[in-house]
Amino acid sequence: MKLFTGNIRRPLFAKLLASQFLLLLALFTSAKAPHLTLKEITTPPPRIIRACCSFGVDLSYAGIPFAKRSDIISIDQIGEHGYMGGKEEGNGIIYTKRGGFIDLGHMRDCADWTAYLYKLIQSKQGLANPVLITLGTEGGTKTLELEIPTEIDSTEIIQLAGKIAYELSLWHEIATWFGVSYVPMLPERYSSFSPEDLYSNLLGVELGINALKSELEYNDAMTQLIDQMMSTLDAVTTLEETYSAMEEVENFWWTRTKSLPSKKILIERYTETNCYLLPWLVPSEINILPAYKLMKPEDSLSDLYKLKIKLNHKFPLKDIIPEHEKRTITQNDFERFVVYINHDLAHLTEKILRQSIRKQKRKDIKSDFDEPSS
């Protein structure tokens, strides 16, 4: 997707620098994570903490006439952040001129997972290595294996927590493509790798890392950082503006001709595996400031952990990684799964295109028959 960046004007550039400075203030203070009990530390949160969101507007439900779904939000509805969800939160999708569509639920979830993993890793420091931790089930049992050096400092633990949190969010996108769902019998493939998912996830990791480095209480830090980030990303202010942005990319990124939970609602999916992420911006927008680039946590800490998943029957592992004899994979295998998904997507796009051509031909034939003879 082509990104429109344009030239930076001086007053806006000054505003950008001021916003960035406010975000960086959090980086030079001591870590202040949520206060968790031993039970909360030893009990991993659910993979999906906040139920959100379907990409698109006025989406219909299969078998439920007249019901429509639009998971969008305005800037004044965002509210205060609450660790693992709070009644003051507002979640939904909002359009930003520098960060594209942001799913606030995904963003908050990844921030909170970063905070949780920070407390978890911190609690295991000093124990005999390796440390094995079960992180629940999603397409199979997830186990985190940690090798924590005694000399590792708080900043490195925060970075490690962010890296693992992002890997877990990537696995969620992979798993839902292969039929794993939070609610039994309700497939989530329709939302796997949607245009805003990975970017929102990584944005949440960045905010979670900065909140952990703040001198403020975690929830207060997150509330301030989200507000500052929305300003930095130049978020639109009204529901109507986000609705219009969604309409701009209808029939390009998504379609309302299909009903939830059809996998054909999304026309384009974001499956980027680079070391950085750039957002998808609405092509008609001429943006003065550049797209906000997100860097993934560095690979320098990769040898400190293994995220192991013992796969269930939903995954055609022999087709994806033929040399694998056992059904246990790690985060190092995720890219192979994304490559396989991209092949699936190419076939799905081709199938949709053929169906569209046949449908148009039938319309043309019907039109010819319906025309009155001269």
C-alpha positions in Angstrom: 0.0 0.0 0.0 1.4 3.3 -1.0 2.1 5.7 1.9 1.6 9.5 1.4 4.1 11.4 3.6 4.7 14.8 1.9 7.0 17.5 3.3 7.2 18.5 7.0 6.2 22.1 7.7 8.1 23.8 10.5 5.3 24.5 12.9 4.0 20.9 12.6 7.6 19.6 12.9 7.9 21.5 16.2 4.6 20.0 17.3 5.9 16.6 16.4 9.1 17.1 18.3 7.2 18.2 21.4 5.0 15.1 21.2 8.0 12.8 20.8 9.7 14.6 23.8 6.7 13.9 26.0 6.8 10.2 25.1 10.5 10.0 25.7 10.2 11.5 29.2 9.0 8.1 30.5 12.3 6.5 29.4 14.5 8.0 32.0 12.8 7.1 35.2 12.5 3.9 37.2 10.2 1.0 36.3 6.8 1.0 38.0 4.7 -2.1 37.0 1.2 -3.0 38.1 1.0 -4.4 41.7 0.3 -8.1 41.2 -0.3 -10.8 43.8 1.5 -14.1 43.6 -1.6 -15.7 42.3 -2.0 -13.0 39.6 1.7 -13.5 38.6 1.4 -17.3 38.4 -2.0 -17.2 36.5 -1.5 -15.9 32.9 -4.2 -13.6 31.6 -6.4 -14.7 28.7 -4.9 -14.2 25.3 -7.9 -11.9 24.4 -8.5 -9.6 27.4 -10.7 -7.1 25.6 -13.2 -8.3 22.9 -12.5 -6.1 19.9 -12.8 -5.5 16.9 -14.1 -6.3 13.4 -12.5 -4.3 10.6 -15.2 -2.5 8.5 -18.4 -0.6 9.3 -22.1 -1.6 9.1 -21.1 -5.3 8.8 -24.0 -7.7 8.7 -24.3 -11.0 10.6 -25.0 -14.3 8.8 -28.5 -15.4 9.7 -29.4 -12.3 11.7 -31.4 -9.9 9.5 -31.0 -6.1 10.1 -28.2 -6.4 12.7 -25.2 -4.3 11.9 -21.8 -4.0 13.5 -19.4 -1.1 13.5 -16.5 -1.2 16.0 -15.3 2.4 15.7 -14.6 5.0 18.4 -14.0 8.7 18.7 -11.1 10.4 20.5 -13.3 11.6 23.4 -14.5 8.0 24.1 -11.0 6.5 24.8 -11.1 7.1 28.5 -8.6 5.9 31.2 -6.6 2.8 30.9 -7.2 -0.1 33.3 -4.7 -3.0 33.6 -6.5 -6.1 32.2 -9.5 -4.0 31.3 -11.5 -1.3 33.2 -14.9 0.3 33.2 -13.4 3.7 32.3 -11.9 2.3 29.1 -13.3 2.9 25.6 -12.2 0.5 22.9 -12.7 0.3 19.2 -11.0 1.3 16.0 -9.9 4.9 15.4 -8.3 6.3 12.3 -5.0 8.2 12.6 -3.3 10.1 9.8 0.2 8.8 10.7 -0.7 5.4 12.1 -3.6 4.3 10.0 -6.4 2.4 11.8 -5.6 1.6 15.4 -7.5 -1.1 17.3 -7.4 0.2 20.9 -8.4 -3.2 22.3 -5.4 -4.9 20.6 -3.1 -2.1 21.6 -4.2 -2.2 25.3 -4.0 -6.0 25.4 -0.4 -6.0 24.2 0.6 -3.3 26.6 -0.9 -5.2 29.5 0.7 -8.5 28.4 4.1 -6.6 28.3 3.5 -5.5 31.9 2.4 -9.0 33.0 5.4 -10.7 31.4 7.7 -8.1 33.0 6.4 -9.0 36.5 6.6 -12.7 35.7 10.2 -12.6 34.4 11.2 -10.4 37.4 9.7 -12.9 39.8 11.7 -15.8 38.3 15.1 -14.0 38.3 17.6 -15.8 40.5 15.9 -19.2 40.1 17.7 -22.1 38.6 17.6 -22.1 34.8 15.8 -22.9 32.7 12.4 -21.7 34.1 9.3 -23.3 32.5 6.0 -21.4 32.6 2.7 -22.5 31.0 0.9 -19.7 29.3 -2.4 -21.4 28.6 -3.8 -22.9 25.4 -4.2 -21.4 22.0 -3.9 -23.9 19.2 -2.0 -26.1 21.6 -0.3 -25.7 25.0 1.9 -22.7 25.2 5.1 -22.9 27.3 7.6 -20.2 28.0 11.1 -21.4 28.6 13.4 -18.7 30.2 17.1 -18.5 30.7 17.5 -15.4 32.9 21.0 -14.3 33.8 21.4 -12.9 37.3 23.0 -9.8 36.0 20.1 -8.8 33.7 18.8 -5.4 34.6 15.3 -4.0 34.7 15.5 -2.3 31.3 16.5 -5.5 29.6 13.7 -7.4 31.4 11.2 -4.8 30.1 12.5 -5.2 26.5 12.4 -9.0 26.8 8.8 -8.8 28.1 7.8 -6.6 25.1 9.5 -9.0 22.7 7.6 -12.0 24.0 4.3 -10.1 24.2 4.6 -9.3 20.5 5.5 -12.9 19.6 2.4 -14.0 21.5 0.2 -11.5 19.6 1.7 -12.8 16.3 0.9 -16.3 17.3 -2.7 -15.3 17.9 -3.0 -14.0 14.3 -1.5 -17.3 13.0 -3.6 -19.5 15.2 -6.9 -17.8 14.2 -6.1 -18.3 10.5 -6.0 -22.1 11.1 -9.4 -22.1 12.9 -8.5 -21.5 16.5 -11.2 -19.4 18.2 -11.9 -17.8 21.6 -15.5 -18.9 21.4 -16.1 -22.5 20.3 -17.9 -22.9 16.9 -17.3 -19.2 16.1 -14.4 -19.0 13.7 -12.1 -15.9 13.9 -10.4 -16.4 10.5 -12.3 -13.4 9.2 -10.2 -11.1 11.5 -6.8 -12.8 11.2 -4.1 -10.4 10.1 -6.6 -7.6 9.4 -5.0 -4.3 8.2 -4.6 -2.8 11.7 -3.8 -5.8 13.8 0.0 -6.2 13.8 0.6 -2.5 13.9 -1.8 -2.0 16.8 -0.2 -4.9 18.6 3.3 -3.5 18.3 2.1 0.0 19.2 0.7 -1.5 22.4 4.1 -3.1 23.2 5.9 0.2 22.7 3.4 2.0 25.0 3.7 -0.8 27.6 7.5 -0.6 27.6 7.3 3.2 28.1 4.7 2.8 30.8 6.9 0.4 32.7 9.8 2.9 32.5 7.6 5.7 33.9 7.7 7.0 37.5 3.9 7.1 37.3 1.6 4.2 38.4 1.1 1.9 35.4 -2.5 2.8 34.6 -1.8 6.5 34.9 1.2 6.2 32.7 -0.7 4.3 30.0 -3.6 6.8 30.1 -1.1 9.7 29.5 0.9 7.8 26.9 -2.2 6.8 24.9 -3.4 10.4 24.9 0.1 11.6 23.8 0.3 8.9 21.1 -3.0 9.8 19.6 -1.8 13.3 19.3 1.5 12.1 17.8 -0.3 9.9 15.3 -2.7 12.8 14.4 -5.9 10.8 15.3 -9.2 12.1 13.8 -11.6 13.4 16.5 -15.0 12.1 15.4 -16.8 8.8 14.7 -17.7 10.2 11.3 -14.1 10.7 10.3 -13.1 7.2 11.1 -16.3 5.9 9.4 -15.4 7.9 6.2 -11.8 6.5 6.3 -13.3 3.0 6.5 -15.6 3.8 3.5 -12.6 5.0 1.5 -11.0 1.5 1.6 -14.2 -0.5 1.1 -13.9 -2.9 -1.8 -10.1 -2.5 -1.5 -9.3 -3.7 2.0 -12.7 -5.1 3.0 -16.2 -5.6 1.7 -19.7 -5.5 3.3 -21.0 -7.9 0.6 -20.1 -10.7 2.9 -21.5 -11.3 6.4 -19.7 -12.1 9.7 -18.0 -14.4 10.3 -17.1 -14.9 6.6 -13.3 -15.1 5.9 -14.0 -13.1 2.7 -14.9 -9.9 4.5 -11.2 -8.9 4.4 -9.8 -8.4 0.9 -6.3 -7.4 2.1 -4.4 -8.7 5.1 -1.2 -7.4 6.8 1.3 -10.2 7.2 4.5 -8.2 7.4 7.5 -10.0 9.0 10.2 -7.2 8.7 12.0 -5.9 11.8 9.8 -2.8 11.6 6.1 -2.0 10.7 4.7 0.8 8.7 0.9 1.5 8.9 -1.5 1.3 6.0 -2.8 4.8 5.3 -5.9 5.7 3.4 -4.6 6.5 -0.1 -6.7 9.6 -0.6 -5.2 11.3 2.4 -2.4 13.7 1.6 -0.4 13.7 4.9 2.1 16.4 5.8 3.8 14.4 8.5 5.4 11.0 7.7 3.9 7.6 8.7 4.9 6.6 12.2 7.4 3.7 12.0 7.4 1.1 14.7 10.5 -1.0 15.4 10.1 -4.5 16.8 12.1 -5.3 20.0 15.7 -6.2 19.2 16.7 -9.8 18.6 19.7 -9.4 21.0 17.5 -11.0 23.8 16.2 -13.9 21.6 18.6 -16.5 23.2 17.0 -15.8 26.6 13.7 -17.5 25.9 11.8 -20.0 23.8 8.0 -19.8 23.3 7.0 -23.4 22.7 3.7 -24.5 21.3 2.6 -28.1 21.2 0.2 -27.9 18.2 -3.2 -29.5 18.1 -4.8 -31.1 15.0 -5.8 -27.9 13.3 -2.4 -27.2 11.9 -1.1 -29.0 8.7 2.4 -29.1 10.1 3.8 -31.5 7.5 2.8 -29.1 4.8 4.2 -26.1 6.5 7.5 -27.5 7.9 8.0 -31.0 6.4 11.2 -31.6 8.3 9.5 -31.3 11.7 9.0 -34.8 13.2 7.3 -33.5 16.4 4.4 -31.2 16.7 6.2 -28.7 19.0 7.3 -25.5 17.5 8.9 -22.2 18.7 8.7 -18.6 17.8 11.5 -19.2 15.4 9.0 -21.2 13.2 6.4 -18.5 13.0 7.7 -17.0 9.8 7.3 -20.4 8.0 3.6 -20.3 9.1 3.2 -16.7 7.7 4.7 -17.8 4.4 2.2 -20.7 4.2 -0.7 -18.3 5.1 0.5 -15.9 2.3 0.1 -18.8 -0.2 -3.3 -19.5 1.2 -4.2 -15.8 0.8 -3.1 -15.8 -2.8 -5.3 -18.8 -3.6 -8.2 -17.2 -1.7 -7.8 -13.9 -3.6 -7.8 -15.8 -6.9 -10.9 -17.7 -5.9 -12.7 -14.5 -4.9 -11.7 -12.9 -8.2 -13.0 -15.8 -10.3 -16.3 -15.7 -8.3 -16.6 -12.0 -9.0 -16.0 -12.5 -12.7 -18.7 -15.3 -12.9 -21.1 -13.1 -10.9 -20.6 -10.2 -13.2 -21.1 -12.4 -16.3 -24.4 -13.7 -14.9 -25.5 -10.0 -14.3 -24.5 -9.2 -17.9 -26.5 -12.1 -19.3 -29.5 -11.3 -17.2 -29.3 -7.7 -18.3 -29.2 -8.8 -22.0 -32.4 -10.9 -21.5 -34.1 -8.1 -19.6 -33.5 -5.5 -22.3 -36.7 -4.9 -24.3 -36.4 -5.9 -28.0 -36.5 -3.0 -30.4 
